[in-house]
Amino acid sequence: MKKKAVKKPCCMPTDSGICCCKVESVISIDDRGQMVLPKEIRDKANIHAGDKLAVVTWEKGEKVCGISLVKAEDFGEMVKDLLGPVMKEIIGR
């Protein structure tokens, strides 16, 4: 008898019990691949016309299971915060 594979979500709660994601709204993609971020989300995230967003994906196996948008100005700082200590370690040797 074959065991049924257990599917695990790609976004698991952290040790503190806080989930890393929250459903804010459901949006549609039009025929041209465009979507509209609801005004409430744009206001909450301080996103304005002309702002640049980095598209970040999470993959599970070969399938994209999550897509996030990060303000480009914040994304650079996030990368520096993550890679800075590693680069210091490499360069310092």
Phi and psi in degrees as a GROMACS rama.xvg file:
@    title "Ramachandran Plot"
@    xaxis  label "Phi"
@    yaxis  label "Psi"
@TYPE xy
-79.9574  139.184  LYS-2
-80.9455  138.497  LYS-3
-75.2623  130.325  LYS-4
-66.3074  135.13  ALA-5
-90.5544  122.036  VAL-6
-85.6076  128.318  LYS-7
-107.927  139.008  LYS-8
-67.2499  151.164  PRO-9
-76.296  -15.6442  CYS-10
-115.711  101.7  CYS-11
-101.476  149.286  MET-12
-60.8668  149.884  PRO-13
-79.6342  174.974  THR-14
-57.6574  -30.3835  ASP-15
-78.8742  -3.22067  SER-16
88.4591  -0.45386  GLY-17
-87.9969  128.509  ILE-18
-77.1144  147.536  CYS-19
-82.5596  -3.84973  CYS-20
-142.695  159.282  CYS-21
-146.163  133.855  LYS-22
-78.98  112.202  VAL-23
-89.9553  -38.6345  GLU-24
-167.411  169.792  SER-25
-115.575  127.394  VAL-26
-121.014  163.873  ILE-27
-111.919  154.074  SER-28
-105.361  130.313  ILE-29
-84.6706  -177.618  ASP-30
-61.0138  -24.557  ASP-31
-93.1454  4.41677  ARG-32
83.1532  13.9243  GLY-33
-94.9754  153.563  GLN-34
-139.418  162.446  MET-35
-118.111  125.966  VAL-36
-80.4016  127.476  LEU-37
-57.5479  146.312  PRO-38
-53.8754  -40.9007  LYS-39
-59.5507  -39.1203  GLU-40
-72.4338  -42.6578  ILE-41
-59.5981  -43.1735  ARG-42
-64.0088  -46.599  ASP-43
-61.1561  -37.2788  LYS-44
-92.6758  1.69256  ALA-45
56.2924  46.0639  ASN-46
-101.819  129.469  ILE-47
-126.728  163.485  HIS-48
-52.967  134.017  ALA-49
92.5308  -15.2778  GLY-50
-63.9806  147.316  ASP-51
-100.915  137.547  LYS-52
-121.99  135.615  LEU-53
-88.2878  135.158  ALA-54
-97.2198  119.304  VAL-55
-115.509  130.34  VAL-56
-115.317  151.535  THR-57
-114.334  136.381  TRP-58
-117.88  144.442  GLU-59
-123.626  108.831  LYS-60
68.5416  -127.291  GLY-61
-100.565  3.80104  GLU-62
-105.694  133.909  LYS-63
-76.1342  121.05  VAL-64
-111.66  -4.47241  CYS-65
-157.348  144.96  GLY-66
-133.666  130.118  ILE-67
-123.591  151.4  SER-68
-112.68  130.116  LEU-69
-127.784  132.797  VAL-70
-57.1278  130.716  LYS-71
-56.6046  -38.028  ALA-72
-64.7144  -30.5739  GLU-73
-84.4954  -27.7282  ASP-74
-64.0882  -40.7613  PHE-75
-59.1098  -43.5923  GLY-76
-65.0038  -39.0044  GLU-77
-61.4394  -42.9799  MET-78
-65.6133  -43.3386  VAL-79
-60.2124  -43.9368  LYS-80
-62.402  -38.0752  ASP-81
-77.7248  -43.5987  LEU-82
-93.4507  -19.3975  LEU-83
-52.2298  -53.9099  GLY-84
-60.6578  -36.6738  PRO-85
-66.9529  -45.2082  VAL-86
-65.0095  -38.0653  MET-87
-59.5248  -42.945  LYS-88
-62.9243  -43.9673  GLU-89
-68.5741  -47.3828  ILE-90
-70.104  -34.7326  ILE-91
-68.9178  -13.9483  GLY-92
